[in-house]
Amino acid sequence: MRSTRQALVAGAVALILGSSPLFLRTFVNDDATYALIGQKLLGGAHLYRQAADNKPPLIYYTFETVFRIFGQANNSAVKITSIAITISSALALF
């Protein structure tokens, strides 16, 4: 029981330290495109008509929802949500 708790704490610390560079930049790679399209959707644009990219729609609606809940300029909320979704997906697979 104690070793499990220590492993979870070590994993949390590694996650925090490993993801800290993400918060030093606005967005990395494709995240800027997702954020832009999410903001357009929040403004009433229609996906694949006024806002287009070649990815499936769920990522854009996720960004739109985060912007709607936490504010349009809240990049940290998007990054934290992305990390939480990634962890949830990894846990679901294993």
Accessible surface in RSA format (square Angstrom, percent):
REM  Atomic radii and reference values for relative SASA: ProtOr
REM  Chains: A
REM  Algorithm: Lee & Richards
REM  Probe-radius: 1.40
REM  Slices: 20
REM RES _ NUM      All-atoms   Total-Side   Main-Chain    Non-polar    All polar
REM                ABS   REL    ABS   REL    ABS   REL    ABS   REL    ABS   REL
RES MET A   1   179.94  93.2 138.32  91.5  41.62  99.1 113.72  96.7  66.22  87.7
RES ARG A   2   181.25  76.1 175.98  89.7   5.27  12.5  66.84  91.4 114.41  69.3
RES SER A   3    80.89  68.4  72.62  96.9   8.28  19.1  47.24 100.6  33.66  47.2
RES THR A   4    81.05  57.6  76.25  77.3   4.80  11.4  53.77  72.2  27.28  41.2
RES ARG A   5   144.30  60.6 142.33  72.6   1.98   4.7  52.37  71.6  91.93  55.7
RES GLN A   6   102.06  57.1  95.80  70.0   6.26  14.9  40.36  85.9  61.70  46.8
RES ALA A   7    65.27  60.0  49.11  75.8  16.16  36.8  56.92  80.2   8.35  22.1
RES LEU A   8   126.00  70.2 119.36  85.4   6.64  16.7 121.03  85.0   4.97  13.4
RES VAL A   9    86.44  56.9  84.04  76.1   2.41   5.8  86.42  75.1   0.02   0.1
RES ALA A  10    62.21  57.2  51.08  78.8  11.14  25.3  58.10  81.8   4.12  10.9
RES GLY A  11    39.91  49.2   0.00   N/A  39.91  49.2  33.69  92.4   6.22  13.9
RES ALA A  12    49.66  45.7  43.32  66.9   6.34  14.4  47.80  67.3   1.86   4.9
RES VAL A  13    74.68  49.1  73.98  67.0   0.71   1.7  74.68  64.9   0.00   0.0
RES ALA A  14    62.74  57.7  50.14  77.4  12.60  28.7  56.72  79.9   6.02  16.0
RES LEU A  15    73.58  41.0  66.02  47.2   7.56  19.0  72.93  51.2   0.64   1.7
RES ILE A  16   115.60  65.8 112.19  83.6   3.41   8.2 114.40  82.4   1.20   3.3
RES LEU A  17   122.54  68.2 112.29  80.3  10.25  25.8 112.48  79.0  10.06  27.1
RES GLY A  18    57.35  70.7   0.00   N/A  57.35  70.7  36.67 100.6  20.68  46.3
RES SER A  19    14.62  12.4  11.23  15.0   3.39   7.8   8.19  17.4   6.43   9.0
RES SER A  20    52.11  44.0  47.62  63.6   4.49  10.3  34.97  74.5  17.14  24.0
RES PRO A  21    65.01  47.4  63.74  58.1   1.27   4.6  64.10  52.9   0.91   5.6
RES LEU A  22    68.36  38.1  67.63  48.4   0.73   1.8  68.26  47.9   0.09   0.2
RES PHE A  23    79.01  39.5  51.85  32.1  27.16  70.7  52.76  32.0  26.25  75.1
RES LEU A  24   154.63  86.1 119.44  85.5  35.19  88.5 123.05  86.4  31.58  85.0
RES ARG A  25   143.98  60.5 134.64  68.6   9.33  22.2  55.73  76.2  88.25  53.5
RES THR A  26    94.30  67.1  81.20  82.3  13.10  31.2  51.68  69.4  42.62  64.4
RES PHE A  27    34.64  17.3  12.96   8.0  21.68  56.4  12.96   7.9  21.68  62.0
RES VAL A  28    33.26  21.9  28.43  25.7   4.83  11.6  30.42  26.4   2.84   7.7
RES ASN A  29   131.46  90.7  96.52  93.3  34.94  84.1  34.37  82.7  97.10  93.8
RES ASP A  30    69.40  48.6  67.97  67.7   1.43   3.4   8.91  21.0  60.49  60.3
RES ASP A  31    44.38  31.1  44.28  44.1   0.11   0.3   0.54   1.3  43.84  43.7
RES ALA A  32    52.96  48.7  46.82  72.3   6.14  14.0  48.15  67.8   4.81  12.8
RES THR A  33    52.64  37.4  49.33  50.0   3.30   7.9  22.55  30.3  30.09  45.5
RES TYR A  34    27.09  12.6  27.09  15.4   0.00   0.0  11.94   9.0  15.14  18.7
RES ALA A  35     5.29   4.9   5.29   8.2   0.00   0.0   5.29   7.4   0.00   0.0
RES LEU A  36    95.40  53.1  93.59  67.0   1.81   4.5  94.92  66.7   0.48   1.3
RES ILE A  37     6.14   3.5   6.14   4.6   0.00   0.0   6.14   4.4   0.00   0.0
RES GLY A  38     0.00   0.0   0.00   N/A   0.00   0.0   0.00   0.0   0.00   0.0
RES GLN A  39    54.98  30.7  51.13  37.4   3.85   9.2   6.48  13.8  48.50  36.8
RES LYS A  40    87.86  42.9  79.86  49.0   8.00  19.0  46.19  41.6  41.67  44.4
RES LEU A  41    13.78   7.7   5.77   4.1   8.01  20.1   5.77   4.0   8.01  21.6
RES LEU A  42    44.38  24.7  23.80  17.0  20.59  51.7  23.80  16.7  20.59  55.4
RES GLY A  43    72.17  89.0   0.00   N/A  72.17  89.0  36.85 101.1  35.32  79.1
RES GLY A  44    54.27  66.9   0.00   N/A  54.27  66.9  35.82  98.3  18.45  41.3
RES ALA A  45    26.60  24.5  10.85  16.7  15.75  35.8  16.63  23.4   9.97  26.4
RES HIS A  46    92.51  50.6  89.81  62.4   2.70   6.9  50.97  52.5  41.54  48.3
RES LEU A  47    22.22  12.4   5.68   4.1  16.54  41.6   5.68   4.0  16.54  44.5
RES TYR A  48   104.22  48.7  79.94  45.5  24.28  63.2  76.32  57.4  27.90  34.4
RES ARG A  49   183.78  77.2 148.55  75.7  35.23  83.9  58.17  79.5 125.60  76.1
RES GLN A  50   107.34  60.0  84.26  61.6  23.08  55.0  49.18 104.7  58.16  44.1
RES ALA A  51     2.26   2.1   0.00   0.0   2.26   5.1   2.26   3.2   0.01   0.0
RES ALA A  52    74.03  68.1  45.03  69.5  28.99  66.0  45.33  63.8  28.70  76.0
RES ASP A  53    46.51  32.6  29.59  29.5  16.92  40.0   9.83  23.1  36.68  36.6
RES ASN A  54   131.87  90.9  95.69  92.5  36.18  87.1  44.88 108.0  86.99  84.1
RES LYS A  55    70.89  34.6  67.19  41.2   3.70   8.8  28.30  25.5  42.59  45.4
RES PRO A  56    96.25  70.2  89.64  81.7   6.62  24.1  95.90  79.2   0.35   2.2
RES PRO A  57    60.17  43.9  60.17  54.9   0.00   0.0  60.17  49.7   0.00   0.0
RES LEU A  58   137.02  76.3 135.46  96.9   1.56   3.9 137.02  96.2   0.00   0.0
RES ILE A  59    57.28  32.6  52.88  39.4   4.40  10.6  54.92  39.5   2.36   6.4
RES TYR A  60     0.00   0.0   0.00   0.0   0.00   0.0   0.00   0.0   0.00   0.0
RES TYR A  61    95.31  44.5  94.78  53.9   0.53   1.4  66.29  49.8  29.02  35.8
RES THR A  62    32.32  23.0  26.59  27.0   5.73  13.7  20.44  27.5  11.89  18.0
RES PHE A  63     3.42   1.7   3.28   2.0   0.14   0.4   3.42   2.1   0.00   0.0
RES GLU A  64    22.43  12.9  22.43  17.0   0.00   0.0   1.91   3.7  20.52  16.8
RES THR A  65    65.41  46.5  64.86  65.8   0.55   1.3  43.11  57.9  22.30  33.7
RES VAL A  66     9.19   6.0   9.17   8.3   0.02   0.0   9.19   8.0   0.00   0.0
RES PHE A  67     2.25   1.1   0.06   0.0   2.19   5.7   0.06   0.0   2.19   6.3
RES ARG A  68   146.92  61.7 121.00  61.7  25.93  61.7  56.94  77.8  89.98  54.5
RES ILE A  69   116.78  66.5  84.26  62.8  32.52  78.4  89.83  64.7  26.94  73.1
RES PHE A  70   110.78  55.4  88.54  54.8  22.24  57.9  95.94  58.2  14.85  42.5
RES GLY A  71    32.87  40.5   0.00   N/A  32.87  40.5  31.24  85.7   1.63   3.6
RES GLN A  72    89.89  50.3  81.78  59.8   8.10  19.3  23.80  50.7  66.09  50.1
RES ALA A  73    93.89  86.3  67.19 103.7  26.70  60.7  73.41 103.4  20.48  54.3
RES ASN A  74    52.68  36.3  45.83  44.3   6.85  16.5  12.62  30.4  40.06  38.7
RES ASN A  75    44.79  30.9  42.32  40.9   2.47   6.0  11.88  28.6  32.92  31.8
RES SER A  76    55.91  47.2  54.18  72.3   1.73   4.0  21.65  46.1  34.27  48.0
RES ALA A  77    10.68   9.8   5.09   7.9   5.59  12.7  10.05  14.2   0.63   1.7
RES VAL A  78     4.00   2.6   3.56   3.2   0.44   1.1   3.69   3.2   0.30   0.8
RES LYS A  79    14.86   7.3  12.52   7.7   2.34   5.6  11.86  10.7   3.00   3.2
RES ILE A  80   102.90  58.6 102.27  76.2   0.64   1.5 102.48  73.8   0.42   1.1
RES THR A  81    34.71  24.7  31.51  31.9   3.20   7.6  25.07  33.7   9.64  14.6
RES SER A  82    43.00  36.3  38.54  51.4   4.46  10.3  31.90  67.9  11.11  15.6
RES ILE A  83    31.99  18.2  29.89  22.3   2.10   5.1  31.99  23.0   0.00   0.0
RES ALA A  84    50.92  46.8  45.21  69.8   5.71  13.0  50.49  71.1   0.43   1.1
RES ILE A  85    86.36  49.1  84.83  63.2   1.53   3.7  86.26  62.1   0.10   0.3
RES THR A  86    90.28  64.2  85.84  87.0   4.43  10.6  64.98  87.3  25.29  38.2
RES ILE A  87    64.18  36.5  62.43  46.5   1.75   4.2  64.18  46.2   0.00   0.0
RES SER A  88    67.47  57.0  59.92  80.0   7.55  17.4  34.61  73.7  32.86  46.0
RES SER A  89    55.54  46.9  48.68  65.0   6.86  15.8  33.24  70.8  22.30  31.2
RES ALA A  90    45.70  42.0  40.97  63.2   4.73  10.8  44.83  63.1   0.87   2.3
RES LEU A  91   129.35  72.0 116.52  83.4  12.83  32.3 117.33  82.4  12.02  32.4
RES ALA A  92    89.58  82.4  46.80  72.2  42.78  97.3  59.44  83.7  30.15  79.9
RES LEU A  93   145.51  81.0 114.39  81.8  31.12  78.2 116.66  81.9  28.85  77.6
RES PHE A  94   205.22 102.7 146.76  90.9  58.46 152.1 168.49 102.2  36.74 105.1
END  Absolute sums over single chains surface
CHAIN  1 A     6717.7       5555.9       1161.8       4490.8       2226.9
END  Absolute sums over all chains
TOTAL          6717.7       5555.9       1161.8       4490.8       2226.9
